[in-house]
């Protein structure tokens, strides 16, 4: 479980996040949604410590991350897996080496154990046998799956995914979404997904936080978001004419 | 004010770079890779530059020797002293600032804009130490080798040019090379090389590491890295000469 308490962040004197209070539940896919430029990624980067919050607290299972020094944070970070928007694979390493890297860096596992773990992770994301490929030889979807394999290699307690579906076709997006959901349930980890993809919201959104103008605007689940009476959420959920058409049809049926 | 702020940020960066590596095995492996990348790969350009520059120094000196009072070995002596004192440590370092500096800044900058540095940080890796320390170590280890190699080739180039142009004999040239040789000049040259190597890699890493934006900004950072490293070399050259040769 990750708790965020009164989180504030500014850039060059301009406030980007205003007193965000939220709990990201364990064993659930927690979504942070909102339009572009509303502060979703800043919030996630503050939580993992890539940005320093101006005020507030971040608690990883009651451990106050904001008060920790670099070494203490390093220990927490070894419990965090992160899938980046562009996968952020190390371009000088093969797929297998990317997955092995954190294991070699932070564990005392033997070569055989590391190899077995890398094979297992690759198999888990349906990429068995692709060990020797370079990231540049992988498609966007494959890169995302390798990113997930690397993120879960250390058995993380917390998984962060920054727009996991950006640049992917709808079918591959669903594969990635399902993978994130399955891994979350299987290992009971606290997963935080930043997205503005409504398909993802409807597919995997167990617990949704809607950010608007840097503020916590709404929270709920994928069922309640459909009927949320908030105008900002409505304009986000029913942004396309296709979604508006679906809503009209559903309302007609209900009548 | 901005310059002072940047300098402070650079010093803070160095304090993080010079910490204990998370895994010595990775550090060793990366240092050898960097020696290959920064050092071995620079051998051809250093060889080419040194040979031709040595040849030109020798020919220019020979062409200016009109006074009958100057002994014949002067050409060898001037080639030796200008090569050891200035050409090999400073000019070669300026060339390496262009080659190595842009390479380091663009490599680290690309890692920054593609979020690879963020990925390292999220894993709990000290990214500055992991990426920059092996590069600095490789430069400190291999730049002196490059400069000694350059000194030898420069004097060889001078000899070859004079011989082909029939301006002196091998014996006289070697006599000139050995005349008034001061071993401290080698110490001075290698000290300068170490300082220049450190400046090139650390300044270029600084520009690469803190780049913001996309590929265009990586290009700009790479250019800034080369310019700043070159200016730093010139300033350091002046200070070290004052300190080591005149005090």
Boltz contact constraints between the chains, C-beta under 6 A:
constraints:
  - contact:
      token1: [A, 48]
      token2: [B, 122]
      max_distance: 6.0
  - contact:
      token1: [A, 50]
      token2: [B, 118]
      max_distance: 6.0
  - contact:
      token1: [A, 74]
      token2: [B, 124]
      max_distance: 6.0
  - contact:
      token1: [A, 77]
      token2: [B, 122]
      max_distance: 6.0
  - contact:
      token1: [A, 77]
      token2: [B, 124]
      max_distance: 6.0
  - contact:
      token1: [A, 78]
      token2: [B, 124]
      max_distance: 6.0
  - contact:
      token1: [A, 80]
      token2: [B, 122]
      max_distance: 6.0
  - contact:
      token1: [A, 82]
      token2: [B, 122]
      max_distance: 6.0
  - contact:
      token1: [A, 84]
      token2: [B, 115]
      max_distance: 6.0
  - contact:
      token1: [A, 86]
      token2: [B, 114]
      max_distance: 6.0
  - contact:
      token1: [A, 88]
      token2: [B, 115]
      max_distance: 6.0
  - contact:
      token1: [A, 88]
      token2: [B, 116]
      max_distance: 6.0
  - contact:
      token1: [A, 88]
      token2: [B, 119]
      max_distance: 6.0
  - contact:
      token1: [A, 90]
      token2: [B, 116]
      max_distance: 6.0
  - contact:
      token1: [A, 102]
      token2: [B, 123]
      max_distance: 6.0
  - contact:
      token1: [A, 105]
      token2: [B, 23]
      max_distance: 6.0
